[in-house]
């Protein structure tokens, strides 16, 4: 069956579908979203399509090509869409599925309402070609003064200096990432 997004009902994002349309109040299952947007991708930049949350599972396509999927209704997830964007009009299509399954969270029997939808904002992020993909910072085990962690870069310049700065503790450390874009650090701070 052909489906025409241009004549289909509209939902607000962020938001759940259950409270926006009476016929979707008790609905659990798959639902399609589509959004057109203008872009002017620039050379030397990376573009991430960042979802703050989709309940519960999501499959995402940009300009007709699947860029990835995610499961987990309350966790953010990004997809690198740098190679998929084109100058001018672009389209993102998201299949969100709120079906409960016995082996998943939420399971079949829960004590909360199983809202479905793109429940938090969705953004197109433009970043430098090499950017911080992930990081972790914490007090070292058993210490009240040693901060440890790691930083991981993504992009063509994996090896470079990165500055770790915690202004509130008045500490700063420069580390050099390896060929994998990752560097670990330990520093003494009065936290």
C-alpha positions in Angstrom: 0.0 0.0 0.0 1.4 3.4 -1.0 1.7 5.9 1.9 1.7 9.7 1.3 3.5 11.5 4.1 2.4 14.8 2.7 -1.3 14.1 3.4 -0.8 12.2 6.6 -1.6 13.5 10.1 1.0 15.6 11.9 2.5 15.1 15.3 4.6 17.4 17.5 8.2 16.5 18.2 9.3 16.2 20.9 6.2 14.5 22.2 4.4 11.1 22.5 1.8 10.1 20.0 -0.6 8.8 22.7 -1.7 12.2 24.1 -1.6 14.0 20.7 -4.3 12.1 18.9 -7.3 10.4 20.5 -7.1 7.4 18.2 -3.5 6.8 19.4 -4.2 6.9 23.1 -3.8 3.2 23.7 -1.7 2.4 20.6 1.5 0.4 21.0 3.4 -0.6 17.8 5.2 1.0 14.9 4.6 4.5 13.6 6.4 6.4 10.9 7.7 10.0 11.1 9.1 12.1 8.2 10.6 15.5 8.2 12.0 17.5 5.4 14.8 20.0 6.1 17.2 22.3 4.3 20.9 21.8 4.6 24.1 23.4 3.3 26.8 20.9 4.2 30.3 22.3 4.2 33.6 20.6 3.5 35.6 19.9 6.7 32.5 19.5 8.9 30.8 16.4 10.3 27.1 16.2 10.7 25.3 14.1 13.3 21.6 13.5 13.5 21.1 13.4 17.3 18.0 12.0 18.9 17.6 12.7 22.6 15.1 9.8 23.0 12.7 7.6 21.0 10.4 5.2 22.8 11.2 2.4 22.4 13.0 1.3 19.2 13.9 3.4 16.2 15.2 2.9 12.7 16.4 6.0 10.9 16.9 6.8 7.2 18.2 10.0 5.6 17.5 10.7 2.0 16.3 7.1 1.5 19.3 5.4 3.0 19.2 3.7 6.5 21.8 5.3 8.8 21.1 3.1 11.8 18.8 1.9 14.5 18.6 2.1 18.3 16.8 0.4 21.1 16.2 2.0 24.5 13.4 4.5 25.2 15.3 6.9 27.5 18.8 7.1 26.1 20.2 9.6 23.4 21.7 8.3 20.2 23.4 10.0 17.2 24.0 8.9 13.6 26.8 10.3 11.4 24.9 11.6 8.3 27.8 13.6 6.8 28.0 11.4 3.7 24.1 11.3 3.3 23.4 15.0 3.4 23.0 17.0 0.2 22.8 20.7 -0.4 19.2 21.8 -0.5 16.2 19.7 0.6 16.8 16.6 2.6 14.5 14.0 4.2 14.7 12.0 7.5 12.3 9.1 8.0 12.1 7.4 11.4 10.2 4.3 12.3 9.5 4.3 16.0 8.1 1.1 17.6 6.7 1.1 21.1 5.8 -2.6 21.1 6.4 -4.2 24.5 8.1 -7.6 24.4 8.5 -10.1 27.2 12.3 -10.1 26.8 12.8 -6.3 26.7 12.3 -3.2 28.8 9.5 -2.3 29.0 8.3 -5.9 29.3 4.7 -7.0 28.8 3.6 -6.2 32.3 4.8 -2.8 33.6 3.7 -0.3 36.3 4.1 2.8 34.0 2.4 4.0 30.9 4.2 3.0 27.7 4.3 6.2 25.8 5.4 5.9 22.2 7.1 8.5 20.0 10.0 10.8 19.5 9.7 12.0 23.1 12.7 14.3 23.3 14.3 16.8 20.8 15.9 15.8 17.5 18.8 18.0 16.2 21.2 18.1 13.3 24.6 18.9 14.8 27.3 20.4 12.7 30.7 19.7 14.2 34.4 20.1 13.1 35.6 17.2 11.0 37.4 15.7 14.0 35.3 15.9 17.2 35.0 14.4 20.7 32.9 11.3 20.1 32.8 10.2 23.8 34.4 10.8 27.1 34.4 9.6 30.7 35.4 11.5 33.9 35.1 10.3 37.5 36.9 10.2 40.8 39.5 7.4 40.7 38.4 4.4 42.8 39.2 4.9 46.4 40.3 8.5 46.0 38.8 11.9 46.9 41.4 13.9 44.9 42.3 12.0 41.8 40.2 12.4 38.7 40.6 9.9 36.0 39.0 9.2 32.7 39.4 9.0 28.9 38.5 10.9 25.8 37.8 9.5 22.4 38.0 11.5 19.1 36.3 10.7 15.8 37.4 12.0 12.4 40.5 12.1 10.2 42.8 13.7 12.7 42.8 11.0 15.4 46.3 11.9 16.8 46.3 15.3 18.4 46.5 17.2 21.7 43.3 17.5 23.8 43.0 19.7 26.8 41.1 18.3 29.8 39.8 21.3 31.8 37.7 21.4 35.0 37.3 25.1 35.7 35.5 24.6 39.0 38.5 22.6 40.4 41.0 24.9 38.7 42.8 22.1 36.9 43.9 21.5 33.4 45.8 18.7 31.6 46.9 18.3 28.1 46.9 14.7 26.7 47.8 13.3 23.3 45.4 10.9 21.6 46.8 7.8 19.9 46.1 6.4 16.5 42.7 5.2 17.7 41.8 8.7 18.8 41.8 7.8 22.5 43.7 9.1 25.5 43.4 8.3 29.2 44.2 10.9 31.9 44.6 11.2 35.7 44.9 14.5 37.5 44.9 15.7 41.1 42.0 18.1 41.9 40.4 19.6 44.9 36.8 18.6 44.2 
